[in-house]
Amino acid sequence: MNIDMIRDAATRLEGHARRTPLLSSPFLDDIAGKRIFVKAENLQHTGSFKFRGAWSAITALPEGTDGVIAFSSGNHAQGVAYAAALKGLPSVIVMPSDAPQLKIDNTRALGAEVVLYNRETESREAIGSEIAAQRNLHLIAPFDNAFVVAGQGTIGLEIAAQAAQHGIKDAAMFTCCGGGGLTSGIALALQADAPHIPVHPIEPVGFDDVARSLASGKIERNAKTTGSICDAIISPHPGDMTFPIMQRLCATPVLVSDEECLRAMAQAFLRLKLVLEPGGASALAAALFHNDDIAQDTIICTASGGNVDAPMFARALDTLKGLE
Amino acid sequence: MNIDMIRDAATRLEGHARRTPLLSSPFLDDIAGKRIFVKAENLQHTGSFKFRGAWSAITALPEGTDGVIAFSSGNHAQGVAYAAALKGLPSVIVMPSDAPQLKIDNTRALGAEVVLYNRETESREAIGSEIAAQRNLHLIAPFDNAFVVAGQGTIGLEIAAQAAQHGIKDAAMFTCCGGGGLTSGIALALQADAPHIPVHPIEPVGFDDVARSLASGKIERNAKTTGSICDAIISPHPGDMTFPIMQRLCATPVLVSDEECLRAMAQAFLRLKLVLEPGGASALAAALFHNDDIAQDTIICTASGGNVDAPMFARALDTLKGLE
């Protein structure tokens, strides 16, 4: 896993993934007391950065692969389904049978075959392996896959170029962090193209596996993987591939609460006109409300996704009552 | 007013206004039965395209002007205030004393001096003229100003280039239409750079002054200027400068209801992750729900602004109930 793989991925993504804008607002700067820039990956195809890793992996498939398979009920599933459809490849997405009907319908509408399994009685790995072998499908893991990390890393290349265009010299980078694919990809890219910008992983309070792993020096697990509204950035533990990269390159993590993510979503609504999901707003939440220990006068944060349903978005808007 | 003025404005806007993305979603294409592209001007500085016209006008001011003045309580006010602040020029915005406190506060926070007048007893023109004369300020009209129209026209230059990048050959353009600054600017730009793309003005039902003016061949007035949620695109009548341009260049107007604008806002939320205001969603509403008479297989629409408060956005989200 190195910078050349990220530059190669950027070449494959050119004209297929969107080069998302780096946005700002004087009102956000006022709240933070620093300059804030937001990399709007919620505007990426399928509403999250996951399309980049999926496209990167699918355009680097071994010869003779007949299609792809992924386990996911979230943003990775949609990214893989749509990237495969655009390449004219079959995709199978293995989802729990109790996943929300909307997510199942969306994934099908993006071109995937959805295979449902019973979470209590069946193993998704067993089902997936059987289908993959029978049909010669290639498994695309959500973050422990070098081509996926390389795809997410293309965001870092764009940020380095956009920061230079904006004349940003002294900045810290905040990344929404789950398994670490986005964070490690961006860290690798910035190490090469903007080595003066340190990368801080952002996690939800209570789901700080990356922060604890970086502190202890070995992979630590979350006690649970449910119970936060930031579902998109919660995984059981950092990846075997992504953790050593984060260990080598990342600065201190920052933790945010669910309530702060909702308030950041409301500010993105008001000031940037962006729809963010809670996990996708975590880096902005940290930039707005937890930047006391950051020496730099500018923070660049990822807005990693916008796949939120209307009731959750209404909860975010409710935080504006009395303020707006 | 000609294409050279638009190209000159584009040069002045370079590096100052955002080059906004042209977005799409297969889910929107499904609803419309055509390919739909959305020019996301809600992501422009101050949340609407108005920043372009303001910046264009302010960077073309006569020598020796000490500042600018505008009458507006809406998007034009914010665009002028922020453009002036970025240029280090004083701005005065004349607003009715019963304007929402939030709009007054926002306009001040963007750097303007807000002068309030009593709508029932005072004339804003009289107050404005007096201040302008006393303080050597230049009035920036919202649409009947060639530099303003030229600034809005830069959107058309970008659309022509982006359409070519996307391989779009056969398309119709739908523009959110109030006084006609945006529509006439885009029509002039497309006439030059993409003359095969006809421009259809989009208006709210009951506020179809442009449609009636184009039909009768002379400037017709709206019976009223209140009573629609699409306040951002309602003006008393088409502009003296913009109407002849629209008369010469525009194709058939299309009308949309308030309810359709709310439904388009909900689709922009779900599928594009964009926050639109009702008037700013009118062109998308027409593209999704009123395209039967359009021969082209692709429609490009402006998303002209996103300055909507939380209660109105919640109304838009409510249209998803039972559908999502």
Chai-1 contact restraints between the chains, C-beta under 6 A:
chainA,res_idxA,chainB,res_idxB,connection_type,confidence,min_distance_angstrom,max_distance_angstrom,comment,restraint_id
A,N42,B,K273,contact,1.0,0.0,6.0,A-B,restraint_1
A,L43,B,K273,contact,1.0,0.0,6.0,A-B,restraint_2
A,G47,B,K273,contact,1.0,0.0,6.0,A-B,restraint_3
A,F269,B,V275,contact,1.0,0.0,6.0,A-B,restraint_4
A,K273,B,N42,contact,1.0,0.0,6.0,A-B,restraint_5
A,K273,B,L43,contact,1.0,0.0,6.0,A-B,restraint_6
A,K273,B,G47,contact,1.0,0.0,6.0,A-B,restraint_7
A,K273,B,V275,contact,1.0,0.0,6.0,A-B,restraint_8
A,K273,B,G306,contact,1.0,0.0,6.0,A-B,restraint_9
A,V275,B,F269,contact,1.0,0.0,6.0,A-B,restraint_10
A,V275,B,K273,contact,1.0,0.0,6.0,A-B,restraint_11
A,G306,B,K273,contact,1.0,0.0,6.0,A-B,restraint_12
A,A310,B,L317,contact,1.0,0.0,6.0,A-B,restraint_13
A,A310,B,L320,contact,1.0,0.0,6.0,A-B,restraint_14
A,A310,B,E324,contact,1.0,0.0,6.0,A-B,restraint_15
A,A314,B,A314,contact,1.0,0.0,6.0,A-B,restraint_16
A,L317,B,A310,contact,1.0,0.0,6.0,A-B,restraint_17
A,L320,B,A310,contact,1.0,0.0,6.0,A-B,restraint_18
